[in-house]
Amino acid sequence: MAFGGARGPALRWALPLGGFALLLLLLPVAAAQQPPGAVCSQNSNRTCEECLKNVSCLWCNTNKACLDYPVTKILPPGSLCKLSSARWGVCWVNFEALIIAMSVVGGAILLGVAICCCCCCRRKRSRKPDKSEERAMREREERRIRQEERRAEMKSRHDEIRKKYGLFKEENPYARFENN
């Protein structure tokens, strides 16, 4: 479960970084967008660039068709167009490459965070105590020694008082009878 703590911050940053990378890929497309009333099927049998001027369109390279992007699904289904042939946003990146690239980037980020956490923990564990920690340990030891001395002094004082009033307990109460 100790590793799970490291996983939380890494997952928190993986999604925004992936979204940012996708945004950078699609930024040029958003600037040259066609009006929203344009239908994607009108751009079939034309070029990929013409089709993808409208961000709601998907270009299928196998049959040179411009299709409406299925917004209810994250990835276009295989019946519509293969991932290796589907283009959206820019013509030079297909969905298959995008998925692989995002997986590699996400894995590298997770691996980097895990390595950083391990290095930080190891460095902190192997670090020698600093001066303040040494001083605190020395003071703790001095207090313990003084307390033991006070305890021994109090015990001897109490033993003297017990002897004075005859309340001192002998080690073996039957020793009195044997010596007589």
C-alpha positions in Angstrom: 0.0 0.0 0.0 3.0 2.3 0.4 3.4 2.4 -3.4 -0.3 3.4 -3.7 0.6 6.8 -2.1 2.9 7.5 -5.0 0.3 6.6 -7.5 -2.2 9.2 -6.4 -0.2 12.4 -7.4 1.0 10.7 -10.6 -2.5 10.0 -11.8 -3.6 13.5 -10.8 -1.0 14.9 -13.3 -1.3 12.3 -16.0 -4.8 13.3 -17.2 -4.1 17.1 -17.4 -0.8 16.5 -19.2 -2.4 14.2 -21.7 -5.2 16.7 -22.3 -2.7 19.5 -22.7 -0.7 17.5 -25.3 -3.9 16.7 -27.2 -4.8 20.4 -27.0 -1.5 21.4 -28.5 -2.0 18.9 -31.3 -5.5 20.3 -32.1 -4.8 24.0 -31.5 -4.0 24.8 -35.2 -7.2 23.0 -36.2 -9.4 25.1 -33.9 -8.2 28.3 -35.5 -9.1 27.2 -39.0 -12.5 25.7 -38.1 -15.4 25.8 -40.6 -18.8 27.2 -39.6 -20.8 24.8 -37.4 -23.5 24.3 -40.1 -21.1 22.5 -42.5 -21.8 18.8 -42.9 -18.9 16.3 -42.8 -20.2 14.1 -45.7 -19.8 17.1 -48.1 -16.0 16.7 -47.7 -15.8 13.0 -48.7 -13.4 12.2 -51.6 -11.6 15.4 -50.9 -8.4 15.9 -48.9 -7.9 15.1 -45.2 -7.1 18.8 -44.4 -10.4 20.0 -45.9 -12.3 17.4 -43.9 -10.6 18.2 -40.6 -11.2 21.9 -40.8 -14.4 21.1 -39.0 -13.5 19.6 -35.6 -16.7 17.5 -35.5 -15.5 15.5 -38.6 -13.4 12.3 -38.7 -11.3 11.4 -41.7 -11.1 7.7 -42.7 -7.9 7.1 -44.8 -9.0 3.7 -46.1 -12.0 4.8 -48.1 -11.2 8.6 -48.2 -14.4 9.4 -46.4 -15.2 12.3 -44.2 -17.6 11.2 -41.4 -19.3 12.7 -38.4 -17.3 12.0 -35.3 -19.3 9.6 -33.0 -19.4 12.0 -29.9 -21.1 9.4 -27.7 -17.9 7.2 -27.8 -14.4 8.2 -26.9 -12.8 6.3 -29.8 -14.5 5.6 -33.1 -15.8 2.1 -33.4 -14.1 -0.4 -35.7 -17.2 -0.7 -37.9 -16.9 3.0 -38.7 -13.2 3.2 -39.4 -10.1 1.3 -38.1 -8.0 3.2 -35.5 -5.0 3.0 -37.7 -6.8 4.8 -40.5 -8.9 7.2 -38.5 -7.7 10.9 -38.3 -9.1 13.6 -36.2 -7.7 17.0 -35.5 -4.6 16.7 -37.6 -4.0 14.4 -40.6 -0.5 13.1 -39.6 -1.6 11.5 -36.3 -3.9 8.4 -36.3 -5.8 7.2 -33.2 -3.6 4.1 -32.8 -0.4 6.2 -32.6 -2.1 8.7 -30.3 -3.2 5.9 -27.9 0.3 4.4 -27.9 2.0 7.8 -27.5 -0.3 8.8 -24.6 0.3 5.4 -22.9 4.0 5.8 -23.2 4.0 9.4 -21.9 1.6 8.4 -19.0 3.8 5.4 -18.2 7.0 7.5 -18.3 5.4 10.1 -15.9 4.3 7.4 -13.5 7.7 5.7 -13.6 9.4 9.1 -13.1 7.2 9.9 -10.0 7.8 6.4 -8.6 11.6 6.7 -9.0 11.6 10.2 -7.5 9.6 8.9 -4.5 12.0 6.0 -4.0 15.1 8.2 -4.3 13.7 10.7 -1.8 12.7 8.0 0.7 16.1 6.3 0.4 18.0 9.6 0.8 15.9 10.5 3.8 16.4 7.1 5.4 20.2 7.0 4.9 20.8 10.6 6.0 22.8 11.0 9.2 21.2 12.9 12.0 21.9 16.6 11.8 23.2 18.8 14.7 19.8 19.5 16.2 18.9 15.9 16.2 22.2 15.0 17.8 21.8 17.7 20.4 18.2 16.5 21.2 19.5 12.9 21.6 22.4 14.1 23.9 20.0 16.2 26.0 17.6 13.2 26.3 20.4 10.9 27.4 21.6 13.5 30.0 18.0 13.8 31.4 17.8 10.0 31.7 21.1 9.9 33.6 20.1 12.7 36.0 16.7 11.0 36.6 18.5 7.7 37.4 20.8 9.5 39.8 17.9 11.3 41.5 16.0 8.0 41.7 19.1 6.3 43.3 19.5 9.2 45.8 15.8 9.1 46.8 16.1 5.3 47.3 19.1 5.7 49.6 17.4 8.5 51.5 14.3 6.3 51.9 16.4 3.3 53.0 18.1 5.5 55.7 14.7 6.6 57.0 13.5 3.0 57.1 16.6 1.9 59.0 16.2 4.8 61.5 12.7 3.8 62.3 13.2 0.0 62.0 11.1 -0.4 58.9 14.0 -1.5 56.8 13.2 -4.8 55.1 16.0 -7.3 55.2 16.8 -9.4 52.1 15.9 -12.6 54.0 13.6 -12.2 57.0 14.8 -15.6 58.5 18.4 -14.5 58.6 17.7 -12.8 62.0 16.8 -16.2 63.5 19.8 -18.0 62.1 22.4 -15.6 63.5 21.2 -15.9 67.2 
